[in-house]
Amino acid sequence: MSTATASRPQPHRDELTPDQCLCDYCTGKCCRYFSLPIDTPKTWDDYDAIRWYLAHDQVSIYVDEDTWYLAVLTRCKYLTPEYRCAIYEDRPKVCREYLTDNCEYDSDWKVAKLFESPEQLWEYAEAVLPPRRKPSVRPAAPPGGLIPVSALTASLPRSSP
């Protein structure tokens, strides 16, 4: 734990003075996962593809403000034990452009929907999608591919003359 974090309680962001840096009090929440927006699922195939993501460790899917995200819960290899960036001067562009204005420093991480297992996602899909169609069972075609009409009508009731 960093000296700043260990020696005093974590202040709320609006308690900091302009000369203080929010990162000095943080435990690197933004460096412990990454999220990527994904297409909103609309079909059974879409949900099945997302179900595959959830079959992997440390992955979740969440929905925030109607946008679906894939979250991979993994610590950045450059986050030091003091919760600082080991390559700060040469950090990737996404890190350089990330601002603390709306970061998760004091967030309670509430999202509209959170899926942590394939089963959770499948249950949700079953609630929002029409039932899956089962393949129709058709009589097997004989060699040549044609079914004689007599085979199709054999079980029909016969009318009397």
N, C-alpha and C positions, 0 to 999 in steps of 0.2 A: 504494500500500500504506500502511496506517496506520502511524503512528510506533511503536505498541506491537508491531505485527506485524513491522515491519522491523527493530527493534532487538534482538529476542530470539527464540529459538525458541518455537514454539507449545507451551505446556505441556499436559499431559493434564488433563482436567477435575478429577480428584481431587487434583491438585497445587495447585489454586487455594485461596486463603484465603477465608473468608466475605465479606470486604470487596472481593474482586475480582469483576469481571464477565466471564463467559465471552465475551460479545460483543466485549470489548476485544481479544481475541486471535484472533477469527474473521475469515474472509474473506467472510462473508455467504452461506454455503451455502444457508440457508433462503430467501434472497431471489433465488435464481437459477432457481427452478422452482416450479411448484405441481402438486399431485396431487389428483385427485378419485376417490373410489371409484366403480366401475361395476359393473353386474350381471355376475355370473359367467356366461360364455357356456356354453350347453348345446346349441345347435343350429347347423347350418351357417349359418343366417341371422344368428344372434348373432355368430358369428365373422366373417361377412362385414361386419357393421356395424363391428366393431372394426378390421377390415382397412382400412376407410375412414379411421379416425383415423390409422393408421400411414402412410397415403399423404401425410401432411402433414409438412413439415420440423419438426425439433426436438420431435417427439412420440415417446413410448415408452409401452409398457404393461408393468406389472410386477405380480407377485403376491407379497404379503407376508402371512404368517399366514392363508392361504386367502382373502384378499380381493384382488380385482382392482382395479387403479388405472390411470387415465389420467394420465400425467405430461407436462406441457408445459414444456420447457426454455427458459425465457425470464427475463431479468434484470428485476427490479422497476425501474420507472422512477425510483423514489425512492432507490435504493441509490447512495450517493456513491462517488467514487473512493477514499475512505478507509474504505469498507465500513461506513458508518453510514447511518441512515435520515434523509433530508432532511426528513421530515414526522413525526418521532418523536412530538411532542406531539399530533398529529392523525392518527396512523396508523389504519388500519382495525382493526375489532374482532378479526378473525382474528389479526392481528399482536399486538395488546395481550394476547390470551389465550394466545399461544404461549409456552411455558416452555422454558427451556434444560435442564430435567431430563433429557429424552430426545432432545434435538435432534441433528442430524447433525454437530455440531462436530468430533468425533473418530471419526466412523463411517466404516467402509470400504464402506458402501452395498451390503451383500450382501442379495439378495432371492432368493426361491425360483425365480422365473421372470422373464425379461426378454425382451421382444420389441421390436426396433427397426426392423423392416421388415415389410411385408405378407407377404412370402415366408416369413419365420420363423414368423409366426403361422399361416399356412395349412399349413405343414408340421406344426406342432404339432396343428392341428385334424385333419389327416389321420391322425395317430397315435392320437388319443383318441376320435374320432367314428366311427360306422359309415360305410361307404362311401356316397357320395352316390348317389341313385337317378337313373338316366337316364330321361327321359320315354319311356314306352312308345310304340312306333310302331304306329299303328292304320291300317287302310286308310281312305283318304279316303271320306267319305260322298258319294254322288251327290246331285244336287239333290233336295230333298224329304227328305233325311236318312236314308232307309232303305236298307240294303244287302240285296239279294235273297239269300235263303238259298242259291240256286244258285251265287252268286259265292263264298260261303264254303265250299261243299262241292265245288266244281269240281275242286280239286286233291286231294281225298281218293281213295284207291284204291277201285275199284269191286269189289264182291263178285260172284262168279259165281252164277247161279241154280241 
